[in-house]
Amino acid sequence: MAKRRRHSAKFKFEVALAAAKGTKTLSELASGYQLHPSQISAWKRDLLESGTDVFSSRRARQKREQATREAELYEQLGRLKMELEWLKKKLPDSIESQRMLVEPQHPELSIRRQCQLQQ
């Protein structure tokens, strides 16, 4: 028994579009793409009903979700940079005043990092 072949969404769309154009018969397309005519008819019907979304995979949805997450993170990054710049402008100018702002026991920021942030 032969294994089933898996076709990409791009290939399915290409075959279905060729069938929808009607320039070749189903038999000609079937022999050209080495597919069964009923498979081509099914893809054509799906294309006409749902467009390219019908052949999209989970991967396409994951790419859209990742792009959304990246956009949110870039937005947050920009906002944090702007807030940091605003805070730096508001810091006192004297070294003694800046030293008083350093918290030696801070749980997440080292003393070195706190000093870098004040510059």
Biotite code that builds the C-alpha atoms (Angstrom):
import biotite.structure as struc

atoms = struc.array([
    struc.Atom([0.000, 0.000, 0.000], chain_id="A", res_id=1, res_name="MET", atom_name="CA", element="C"),
    struc.Atom([1.374, 3.406, -0.991], chain_id="A", res_id=2, res_name="ALA", atom_name="CA", element="C"),
    struc.Atom([1.845, 6.138, 1.571], chain_id="A", res_id=3, res_name="LYS", atom_name="CA", element="C"),
    struc.Atom([-0.367, 9.186, 1.407], chain_id="A", res_id=4, res_name="ARG", atom_name="CA", element="C"),
    struc.Atom([1.272, 12.277, 0.007], chain_id="A", res_id=5, res_name="ARG", atom_name="CA", element="C"),
    struc.Atom([0.979, 15.547, 1.868], chain_id="A", res_id=6, res_name="ARG", atom_name="CA", element="C"),
    struc.Atom([0.702, 18.703, -0.153], chain_id="A", res_id=7, res_name="HIS", atom_name="CA", element="C"),
    struc.Atom([1.490, 22.224, 0.970], chain_id="A", res_id=8, res_name="SER", atom_name="CA", element="C"),
    struc.Atom([-1.154, 24.922, 1.116], chain_id="A", res_id=9, res_name="ALA", atom_name="CA", element="C"),
    struc.Atom([0.640, 26.722, -1.709], chain_id="A", res_id=10, res_name="LYS", atom_name="CA", element="C"),
    struc.Atom([0.459, 23.644, -3.958], chain_id="A", res_id=11, res_name="PHE", atom_name="CA", element="C"),
    struc.Atom([-3.224, 23.074, -3.179], chain_id="A", res_id=12, res_name="LYS", atom_name="CA", element="C"),
    struc.Atom([-3.989, 26.705, -3.917], chain_id="A", res_id=13, res_name="PHE", atom_name="CA", element="C"),
    struc.Atom([-2.069, 26.553, -7.196], chain_id="A", res_id=14, res_name="GLU", atom_name="CA", element="C"),
    struc.Atom([-3.941, 23.425, -8.356], chain_id="A", res_id=15, res_name="VAL", atom_name="CA", element="C"),
    struc.Atom([-7.329, 24.737, -7.231], chain_id="A", res_id=16, res_name="ALA", atom_name="CA", element="C"),
    struc.Atom([-6.706, 28.059, -8.943], chain_id="A", res_id=17, res_name="LEU", atom_name="CA", element="C"),
    struc.Atom([-5.750, 26.313, -12.186], chain_id="A", res_id=18, res_name="ALA", atom_name="CA", element="C"),
    struc.Atom([-8.966, 24.301, -11.966], chain_id="A", res_id=19, res_name="ALA", atom_name="CA", element="C"),
    struc.Atom([-11.005, 27.430, -11.240], chain_id="A", res_id=20, res_name="ALA", atom_name="CA", element="C"),
    struc.Atom([-9.541, 29.212, -14.269], chain_id="A", res_id=21, res_name="LYS", atom_name="CA", element="C"),
    struc.Atom([-10.879, 26.459, -16.502], chain_id="A", res_id=22, res_name="GLY", atom_name="CA", element="C"),
    struc.Atom([-8.126, 26.686, -19.106], chain_id="A", res_id=23, res_name="THR", atom_name="CA", element="C"),
    struc.Atom([-7.495, 22.916, -18.808], chain_id="A", res_id=24, res_name="LYS", atom_name="CA", element="C"),
    struc.Atom([-9.859, 20.046, -18.119], chain_id="A", res_id=25, res_name="THR", atom_name="CA", element="C"),
    struc.Atom([-9.789, 18.145, -14.842], chain_id="A", res_id=26, res_name="LEU", atom_name="CA", element="C"),
    struc.Atom([-8.213, 15.174, -16.612], chain_id="A", res_id=27, res_name="SER", atom_name="CA", element="C"),
    struc.Atom([-5.406, 17.311, -17.983], chain_id="A", res_id=28, res_name="GLU", atom_name="CA", element="C"),
    struc.Atom([-4.757, 18.856, -14.572], chain_id="A", res_id=29, res_name="LEU", atom_name="CA", element="C"),
    struc.Atom([-4.910, 15.455, -12.884], chain_id="A", res_id=30, res_name="ALA", atom_name="CA", element="C"),
    struc.Atom([-2.295, 13.968, -15.196], chain_id="A", res_id=31, res_name="SER", atom_name="CA", element="C"),
    struc.Atom([-0.139, 17.109, -15.025], chain_id="A", res_id=32, res_name="GLY", atom_name="CA", element="C"),
    struc.Atom([-0.106, 17.271, -11.227], chain_id="A", res_id=33, res_name="TYR", atom_name="CA", element="C"),
    struc.Atom([-0.384, 13.479, -10.722], chain_id="A", res_id=34, res_name="GLN", atom_name="CA", element="C"),
    struc.Atom([-3.569, 13.788, -8.676], chain_id="A", res_id=35, res_name="LEU", atom_name="CA", element="C"),
    struc.Atom([-7.013, 12.230, -8.819], chain_id="A", res_id=36, res_name="HIS", atom_name="CA", element="C"),
    struc.Atom([-9.629, 14.443, -10.537], chain_id="A", res_id=37, res_name="PRO", atom_name="CA", element="C"),
    struc.Atom([-11.941, 14.222, -7.515], chain_id="A", res_id=38, res_name="SER", atom_name="CA", element="C"),
    struc.Atom([-9.152, 15.633, -5.315], chain_id="A", res_id=39, res_name="GLN", atom_name="CA", element="C"),
    struc.Atom([-8.768, 18.601, -7.666], chain_id="A", res_id=40, res_name="ILE", atom_name="CA", element="C"),
    struc.Atom([-12.542, 19.133, -7.659], chain_id="A", res_id=41, res_name="SER", atom_name="CA", element="C"),
    struc.Atom([-12.601, 19.095, -3.863], chain_id="A", res_id=42, res_name="ALA", atom_name="CA", element="C"),
    struc.Atom([-9.789, 21.656, -3.649], chain_id="A", res_id=43, res_name="TRP", atom_name="CA", element="C"),
    struc.Atom([-11.482, 23.840, -6.248], chain_id="A", res_id=44, res_name="LYS", atom_name="CA", element="C"),
    struc.Atom([-14.772, 23.726, -4.311], chain_id="A", res_id=45, res_name="ARG", atom_name="CA", element="C"),
    struc.Atom([-12.964, 24.586, -1.074], chain_id="A", res_id=46, res_name="ASP", atom_name="CA", element="C"),
    struc.Atom([-11.165, 27.467, -2.772], chain_id="A", res_id=47, res_name="LEU", atom_name="CA", element="C"),
    struc.Atom([-14.347, 28.910, -4.146], chain_id="A", res_id=48, res_name="LEU", atom_name="CA", element="C"),
    struc.Atom([-16.119, 28.564, -0.799], chain_id="A", res_id=49, res_name="GLU", atom_name="CA", element="C"),
    struc.Atom([-13.419, 29.683, 1.614], chain_id="A", res_id=50, res_name="SER", atom_name="CA", element="C"),
    struc.Atom([-10.497, 31.141, -0.284], chain_id="A", res_id=51, res_name="GLY", atom_name="CA", element="C"),
    struc.Atom([-6.918, 30.496, 0.736], chain_id="A", res_id=52, res_name="THR", atom_name="CA", element="C"),
    struc.Atom([-7.782, 30.267, 4.440], chain_id="A", res_id=53, res_name="ASP", atom_name="CA", element="C"),
    struc.Atom([-9.051, 26.745, 3.905], chain_id="A", res_id=54, res_name="VAL", atom_name="CA", element="C"),
    struc.Atom([-5.536, 25.513, 3.161], chain_id="A", res_id=55, res_name="PHE", atom_name="CA", element="C"),
    struc.Atom([-3.812, 27.457, 5.954], chain_id="A", res_id=56, res_name="SER", atom_name="CA", element="C"),
    struc.Atom([-2.155, 25.435, 8.608], chain_id="A", res_id=57, res_name="SER", atom_name="CA", element="C"),
    struc.Atom([-1.591, 25.843, 12.283], chain_id="A", res_id=58, res_name="ARG", atom_name="CA", element="C"),
    struc.Atom([1.782, 27.363, 11.410], chain_id="A", res_id=59, res_name="ARG", atom_name="CA", element="C"),
    struc.Atom([0.184, 30.374, 9.718], chain_id="A", res_id=60, res_name="ALA", atom_name="CA", element="C"),
    struc.Atom([-1.979, 31.056, 12.780], chain_id="A", res_id=61, res_name="ARG", atom_name="CA", element="C"),
    struc.Atom([1.078, 30.770, 15.026], chain_id="A", res_id=62, res_name="GLN", atom_name="CA", element="C"),
    struc.Atom([2.953, 33.281, 12.857], chain_id="A", res_id=63, res_name="LYS", atom_name="CA", element="C"),
    struc.Atom([0.084, 35.776, 13.162], chain_id="A", res_id=64, res_name="ARG", atom_name="CA", element="C"),
    struc.Atom([-0.035, 35.306, 16.944], chain_id="A", res_id=65, res_name="GLU", atom_name="CA", element="C"),
    struc.Atom([3.732, 35.701, 17.206], chain_id="A", res_id=66, res_name="GLN", atom_name="CA", element="C"),
    struc.Atom([3.621, 38.884, 15.134], chain_id="A", res_id=67, res_name="ALA", atom_name="CA", element="C"),
    struc.Atom([0.930, 40.268, 17.458], chain_id="A", res_id=68, res_name="THR", atom_name="CA", element="C"),
    struc.Atom([3.000, 39.397, 20.540], chain_id="A", res_id=69, res_name="ARG", atom_name="CA", element="C"),
    struc.Atom([6.096, 40.987, 19.003], chain_id="A", res_id=70, res_name="GLU", atom_name="CA", element="C"),
    struc.Atom([4.191, 44.173, 18.233], chain_id="A", res_id=71, res_name="ALA", atom_name="CA", element="C"),
    struc.Atom([2.955, 44.352, 21.830], chain_id="A", res_id=72, res_name="GLU", atom_name="CA", element="C"),
    struc.Atom([6.466, 43.787, 23.170], chain_id="A", res_id=73, res_name="LEU", atom_name="CA", element="C"),
    struc.Atom([7.985, 46.450, 20.905], chain_id="A", res_id=74, res_name="TYR", atom_name="CA", element="C"),
    struc.Atom([5.282, 48.858, 22.046], chain_id="A", res_id=75, res_name="GLU", atom_name="CA", element="C"),
    struc.Atom([6.038, 48.076, 25.675], chain_id="A", res_id=76, res_name="GLN", atom_name="CA", element="C"),
    struc.Atom([9.774, 48.446, 25.043], chain_id="A", res_id=77, res_name="LEU", atom_name="CA", element="C"),
    struc.Atom([9.266, 51.857, 23.471], chain_id="A", res_id=78, res_name="GLY", atom_name="CA", element="C"),
    struc.Atom([7.092, 52.989, 26.352], chain_id="A", res_id=79, res_name="ARG", atom_name="CA", element="C"),
    struc.Atom([9.664, 51.820, 28.918], chain_id="A", res_id=80, res_name="LEU", atom_name="CA", element="C"),
    struc.Atom([12.484, 53.606, 27.083], chain_id="A", res_id=81, res_name="LYS", atom_name="CA", element="C"),
    struc.Atom([10.470, 56.815, 27.043], chain_id="A", res_id=82, res_name="MET", atom_name="CA", element="C"),
    struc.Atom([9.711, 56.503, 30.771], chain_id="A", res_id=83, res_name="GLU", atom_name="CA", element="C"),
    struc.Atom([13.378, 55.828, 31.535], chain_id="A", res_id=84, res_name="LEU", atom_name="CA", element="C"),
    struc.Atom([14.469, 58.926, 29.639], chain_id="A", res_id=85, res_name="GLU", atom_name="CA", element="C"),
    struc.Atom([11.857, 60.994, 31.469], chain_id="A", res_id=86, res_name="TRP", atom_name="CA", element="C"),
    struc.Atom([13.065, 59.662, 34.826], chain_id="A", res_id=87, res_name="LEU", atom_name="CA", element="C"),
    struc.Atom([16.683, 60.403, 33.966], chain_id="A", res_id=88, res_name="LYS", atom_name="CA", element="C"),
    struc.Atom([15.749, 64.028, 33.275], chain_id="A", res_id=89, res_name="LYS", atom_name="CA", element="C"),
    struc.Atom([14.107, 64.259, 36.690], chain_id="A", res_id=90, res_name="LYS", atom_name="CA", element="C"),
    struc.Atom([17.090, 62.854, 38.606], chain_id="A", res_id=91, res_name="LEU", atom_name="CA", element="C"),
    struc.Atom([19.023, 65.250, 40.804], chain_id="A", res_id=92, res_name="PRO", atom_name="CA", element="C"),
    struc.Atom([22.289, 66.533, 39.344], chain_id="A", res_id=93, res_name="ASP", atom_name="CA", element="C"),
    struc.Atom([24.515, 66.268, 42.393], chain_id="A", res_id=94, res_name="SER", atom_name="CA", element="C"),
    struc.Atom([26.478, 63.062, 42.978], chain_id="A", res_id=95, res_name="ILE", atom_name="CA", element="C"),
    struc.Atom([25.521, 63.001, 46.649], chain_id="A", res_id=96, res_name="GLU", atom_name="CA", element="C"),
    struc.Atom([21.826, 63.092, 45.810], chain_id="A", res_id=97, res_name="SER", atom_name="CA", element="C"),
    struc.Atom([22.274, 60.246, 43.348], chain_id="A", res_id=98, res_name="GLN", atom_name="CA", element="C"),
    struc.Atom([24.185, 58.152, 45.895], chain_id="A", res_id=99, res_name="ARG", atom_name="CA", element="C"),
    struc.Atom([21.281, 58.448, 48.292], chain_id="A", res_id=100, res_name="MET", atom_name="CA", element="C"),
    struc.Atom([18.993, 56.895, 45.664], chain_id="A", res_id=101, res_name="LEU", atom_name="CA", element="C"),
    struc.Atom([21.055, 53.669, 45.505], chain_id="A", res_id=102, res_name="VAL", atom_name="CA", element="C"),
    struc.Atom([19.538, 50.786, 47.449], chain_id="A", res_id=103, res_name="GLU", atom_name="CA", element="C"),
    struc.Atom([22.314, 48.339, 48.421], chain_id="A", res_id=104, res_name="PRO", atom_name="CA", element="C"),
    struc.Atom([19.832, 45.625, 49.427], chain_id="A", res_id=105, res_name="GLN", atom_name="CA", element="C"),
    struc.Atom([17.649, 45.816, 46.311], chain_id="A", res_id=106, res_name="HIS", atom_name="CA", element="C"),
    struc.Atom([16.511, 42.241, 45.450], chain_id="A", res_id=107, res_name="PRO", atom_name="CA", element="C"),
    struc.Atom([16.808, 42.548, 41.655], chain_id="A", res_id=108, res_name="GLU", atom_name="CA", element="C"),
    struc.Atom([19.122, 45.449, 40.782], chain_id="A", res_id=109, res_name="LEU", atom_name="CA", element="C"),
    struc.Atom([22.801, 45.343, 41.673], chain_id="A", res_id=110, res_name="SER", atom_name="CA", element="C"),
    struc.Atom([24.483, 48.489, 42.909], chain_id="A", res_id=111, res_name="ILE", atom_name="CA", element="C"),
    struc.Atom([26.410, 48.696, 39.630], chain_id="A", res_id=112, res_name="ARG", atom_name="CA", element="C"),
    struc.Atom([23.193, 48.504, 37.597], chain_id="A", res_id=113, res_name="ARG", atom_name="CA", element="C"),
    struc.Atom([21.508, 51.144, 39.753], chain_id="A", res_id=114, res_name="GLN", atom_name="CA", element="C"),
    struc.Atom([24.443, 53.477, 39.131], chain_id="A", res_id=115, res_name="CYS", atom_name="CA", element="C"),
    struc.Atom([24.295, 52.804, 35.381], chain_id="A", res_id=116, res_name="GLN", atom_name="CA", element="C"),
    struc.Atom([20.592, 53.627, 35.332], chain_id="A", res_id=117, res_name="LEU", atom_name="CA", element="C"),
    struc.Atom([21.233, 56.977, 36.974], chain_id="A", res_id=118, res_name="GLN", atom_name="CA", element="C"),
    struc.Atom([23.630, 58.088, 34.230], chain_id="A", res_id=119, res_name="GLN", atom_name="CA", element="C"),
])
